[in-house]
């Protein structure tokens, strides 16, 4: 799934507010046919969908990524868009920049309930 880098960073920071500003609060990524859905659950919940180029399949997971690590990968990727690839919702995902074939960032899932 290909997503605009700046919009994704902004959406992550908005969803982070629900995690009470904690850098360790996991953010769930769900790849749908409508876009990439970001969600966080704490005492309240928040959900944000980012438009994206369609992927071959939708994936929803009981796992999430730690915001700090996700943002570091997005910041390090070259280009105005990032590509997030995953084969299985319970397995690690790969983040790539659109302008560099040399960059590959591994996103390890964190189990959340």
C-alpha positions in Angstrom: 0.0 0.0 0.0 1.4 3.4 -1.0 0.6 6.4 1.3 1.7 10.1 1.3 4.5 10.4 3.8 3.5 13.7 5.4 -0.2 12.8 5.7 0.7 9.5 7.4 3.0 11.2 9.9 0.3 13.7 10.7 -2.4 11.0 11.1 -0.1 9.0 13.4 0.5 12.0 15.6 -3.3 12.7 15.8 -4.1 9.1 16.8 -1.2 9.2 19.3 -3.2 11.7 21.4 -5.6 8.9 22.4 -2.6 6.9 23.7 -2.2 9.8 26.2 0.9 11.0 24.5 2.9 7.9 25.4 5.6 6.9 22.8 5.0 3.3 23.7 1.3 3.3 23.0 0.7 0.9 20.1 -1.0 2.0 16.9 -3.0 -0.5 14.9 -2.6 -0.4 11.1 -5.4 -1.9 9.0 -5.0 -2.0 5.3 -8.4 -1.8 3.7 -9.7 -1.2 0.2 -10.5 2.3 1.2 -7.1 3.2 2.6 -4.9 2.7 5.6 -6.8 2.9 8.8 -4.9 3.9 12.0 -6.4 3.3 15.4 -5.3 3.5 19.0 -7.1 2.3 22.1 -6.6 3.6 25.6 -9.4 4.9 28.0 -11.0 6.2 24.8 -10.5 5.2 21.2 -9.6 7.0 18.0 -9.6 6.0 14.4 -8.3 7.8 11.3 -8.3 6.6 7.7 -5.7 7.8 5.2 -6.4 7.6 1.5 -3.9 5.4 -0.3 -3.3 3.6 -3.5 -5.1 0.3 -3.4 -3.3 -2.8 -2.3 -3.9 -6.4 -3.6 -5.5 -7.5 -0.3 -6.9 -6.1 2.9 -5.2 -7.0 6.2 -6.4 -6.3 9.7 -4.4 -7.4 12.7 -4.6 -7.8 16.4 -1.1 -6.3 16.4 0.2 -2.8 16.2 3.4 -0.8 15.9 4.9 1.5 18.5 4.5 5.1 17.2 8.1 6.1 17.8 9.5 3.3 15.6 6.8 3.8 12.9 7.6 7.6 12.7 11.4 6.9 12.6 10.9 4.6 9.6 8.7 7.1 7.8 11.2 9.9 8.5 14.1 7.8 7.2 12.4 6.8 4.0 13.2 8.9 0.9 10.4 10.3 -1.2 7.0 12.0 -0.8 5.3 8.6 -0.4 6.0 5.4 1.6 5.1 1.9 0.7 3.9 -0.5 3.5 4.0 -4.2 2.6 2.7 -7.1 4.6 2.0 -10.7 3.7 0.2 -11.6 6.9 -1.3 -9.4 9.6 0.5 -11.2 12.3 3.9 -11.1 10.7 6.4 -8.1 10.4 5.7 -5.5 7.7 8.1 -3.7 5.5 8.2 0.0 4.9 10.0 1.4 1.8 10.5 4.9 0.4 9.4 5.5 -3.2 12.6 7.2 -4.2 15.2 4.7 -3.0 15.4 1.0 -3.7 18.2 0.7 -1.1 16.0 1.6 2.0 14.1 -1.1 3.8 12.6 -0.7 7.3 11.2 -3.7 9.2 8.1 -3.0 11.3 7.8 -5.7 14.0 4.2 -6.2 15.3 3.2 -5.8 18.9 0.4 -7.9 20.2 -2.5 -5.7 21.5 -5.9 -6.7 22.9 
